[in-house]
Amino acid sequence: QLQLEESGGGLVQPGERLTLSCAVSGSGVAFFTNVIMRWYRQAPGKERELVADIDITGIPKYAEFAKGRFTISRDNEKKMAYLQMNSLKPEDTAVYYCNAPKGFWTREFWGQGTQVTVSP
């Protein structure tokens, strides 16, 4: 089993940057290198949407809105995943969630989320 904990959210102005972190722990953390890591977000009144993911070899994939502005990464030694967000826009305002999808595990795991607010 895994526990995921996000941090790094906050209030920023348009054009600024934030880096979100996801700390992975739990009895299954030794298998972190076998787990795809994802970042999702959910804005008020909207469905949760995939932002980016990074596979076990470190290859990232991004939603169209994230391409060129966001960078997902992972540190297998530290059991961490990151989402660097540059050139933030008000429409990036959302709760951002770290996720480990089904695959290696028979269930997925979620963090509690971290709020990102982009406002002048």
Secondary structure, DSSP 4 states (H G I P E B T S, - for coil): --EEEEE--EEE-TT--EEEEEEEESTTGGGGGG--EEEEEE-TTS--EEEEEE-TTS-EEE-GGGTTTEEEEEETTTTEEEEEE-S--GGG-EEEEEEE-SSSSSS-EE---EEEEE--
